[in-house]
Amino acid sequence: LSVKIAVPVLAHISNFDDFDPLAAEPGVALDFVYAGRPLPADADLVILPGSKATLADLAFLEAQGWDIDLRAHVRQGKPVLGICGGYQMLGRTVADPEGIEGTPGTARGLGLLDIETALAGDKRLSPATGTHLPTGAEIAGYEMHLGRSDGPDRVRPLLRLADGEEEGAVSPDGLVSGCYLHGLFAADGFRTAFLDGLAAGAGSAHRHEATVERTLDRLAAHLATHLDIDTLLAIARRAARAAA
């Protein structure tokens, strides 16, 4: 059993590690789609990733014809998830009145969510926990973005955060959704429930954080075996004192 998830690789894609937990799932075939390739027609899910430059990557996406592929994907009754910049692109418009990303102006979005985004205000950077409303599973992640998104589809939030704030949006048919939180798929319970929603039994017993900790422990042991860690630390301390 395999669920195929396509991720278009935007020119300014950010937060690649959002997808590490999915790549480690035995029941997931993760396809990073680079420029020059169409989004695969047999994908069960398309995830629009975060971006360091939303407006530029929106233009890049359209230049690749991926906007056409996304609309065809949704017409087939298959879901799309947008994360942060990808969430912003899914809306009707993305405005940059202050010229944060370049020349001030407004771009037409993909129109798959009835929201509008304005890139303004201070950059938001904060951890968050809460609940994924469609599955009821607990989530944890972090926000790292500029701007706010609002509109009719926000009446159907994707997440409810621990502080009571409702986050994200879902289309009326439930096929298109998005939110600002990175790192969602690291939560094992949520990831399993989410994948099982795509195909029964697609989730596994994989424990992502435990795997990361084991990997770091093995790396630390390898370095301790082959490097003189105490000498390296002493050199680093001397350099720090000299710089001070």
N, C-alpha and C positions, 0 to 999 in steps of 0.2 A: 504494500500500500504506500503510495507516495502522493503528497500534495505539492504541486508546482507553484512556487511563488516567484514572480518576476519583479525585479527592482531596476528601474531605469537609472543608469549612472549619469547623473547630471554633471555639467561642466564644473560646478562649484559645490558638489555634494559634500555634506558634512556628516559627522557622527556615524561612520561606517560600523562602529561596534554595536549599534542598534540591532544589527542583523546576525551577530555572532551566535546568540542562543538558537536562532532558527537554523543556521548552518550546521550546528551540532546535532540537530534532531535527525534520527534515522529515518523518519517518515516524511522528511521535507527535501525536495529538490529545489535549491535556491539558485535562481538564474539572474546574475548581474548582467544587464543588457547595456552594452556600450554603443556609442554613436555608430551609425551606419547599419544597425540591425533593427528590425521592427520588434515591437513587443510580441512575445510568442502568443499565438492564438489559443494554445492549449493551457495557458496559465490558469490556475484556479483562483489566484489572487494577485493583484498588482499593488505594490506598496510604493507610494511616492515618498522619497526620503527627504531629510532635512537639506537645507541649502545655505551657503554663506552669502548668496546673492539671489534672492527670490526672483526679482524681475528679470535678471539676465538669464537665469535658468528656466524661467517660464518661456522666454523667447527661444532658448536652446531646445527645449522640449518640443515646441511647435515646429522648429526647423527640422527636427528628426522625424516629424510625422507621428510622434507618440501621442499627441492629442487625439488624432483620428483613431489610433489603436485603442486608446482608453475608452473612447465612446463606443466603439464596437464591442469591447470587452463587457461594458455595462449593459449594452443591448442584449447580450447573450445571457444576462441575469447573473453575472459574476461580480464579486465585490472588489472595491478599491479602498485602500486605507492611505490617508495622507498624514505624515508626521511633520510637525512644525512648518518649515517652508513648503513642504508638499501639501500640507493642509491648507495653507494660504492660497496656493495655486489652484486648488479645487474649487474655489469660490468664483463669484461673478466678476469681481474686480480686485486688483491690488493697487492701492494708491501710495505714492511716495511724495507727499506734499512738501516735505522739507529737503528733498534731494539727498537723503541718507545714502542711497545706493547709486546716485548719479544725478542726471537731470530730473528735476521735479516733474511729476506727471502721474497718470493713472493708466494701467494696462488692463485689458480684458483678460479675465481668468478663464479656466476651463469650463466653468458654469455647471459643474456636476454637484456642487453644494450651493444652496441659496444663502450665501454669506458674502460680506465684503470686508476687506482688510485694509487698514491704514498703518503704514510703517511710520510710527511716530512714538515719541516718549522715550523713557530710559529703557535700556536693555534689561530684561528680566532674567535673573539667574537664581534659581532656588530649587531645592529638593521637594518632592511631593509624594504623598501616598494617597490611596483611595480605593475606589471600586470601579471596575469595568461594568457599566450598567447592563449591557446585553447578556453577559454571562454571570454577573454577580461575583466574579473573582476579584481578589485583592490585587492591586497593582502598586508598583513603586517606580519612580523615575525622577526626572528633573526637567525643569523648564530653562531654556536658554535661547531667548528670542527677542526681537523688537516687534512692536506693533500689537494691535488688537483686532480680533475678528468678531463680527456680529451680523445678525440677520435672522430670517425666519427659521432656518434649520437649527439654530441654537436652542430652540424649544425642545429639541431631542438631543440632549448632551450625550456624549460617549462615555464620559467619566464623571463620577462624583468624588471630589477630593475630601480628604479628612477634615478640612476646615469648613466643609459644607459648600464650597464653591463648585458650580457645575462647569465642566470643561469639555470643549469640543462640540462637534455637531454630527448629525446623522441625517441622511436624505429620507424623504417620506417612505420610500420602498425599502430602506435599510441597506441598500447595496453600497452606498458611498458614505464614508465616515472619515473623520480626521480629528486630531487633537495636537496640542503643543508639547506633550510630554515625550521626551526621549527615554530610552532604556526600558520601555514597557515589557519587552519580551524576556527580560532577565528573571521576571517573576514566574516561577515554575508552574504554580497553579493556574495562573492566567494563561500562560502559553499553551498548556495542555488543553484547557477549555476552549481557547480560541481555535486551535488546530482541529480539535474534535468537531467544532462548528463548521469547519470547511469539509471535513470527511470523517465519519465515525471511525474512531480508533487511530487517527493520525497522530495524536499526542502520545508521548512516551514517558517513561520514568526518568528521563535525563534530568539531572539536577545541575543547573548551570553554575551557580555560585560555588557549589562544592567542587565542581570540575576546575573552575578557575583557581580556587585555593590550592588544590592538589598540584596543578601545573606550576603555580608560583613556588610552592614548596620544593618541587623537583628542580626548578631553575635555581633556587637559592642553594640547594645541596650541590648542584653541578658547579656553580660558581665557587662555593667554599672548597670544593675538591681541587679545582684547577687554578684558582687565583689566591694570592695572599691578601685577603680582605682587610686584615688589620693594618697592613702597610698602606693599602689604598685609602683607607679612612684617615690614617695619619697624614698622608699627603693632602687630602682634601681639607682637613682641619687647618693645616699650615697655610694653604692657599686662601682659605676663608679669613684667617687672622690677618694675613698680609693685605688682603683686599679691604678689610675694615680699618 
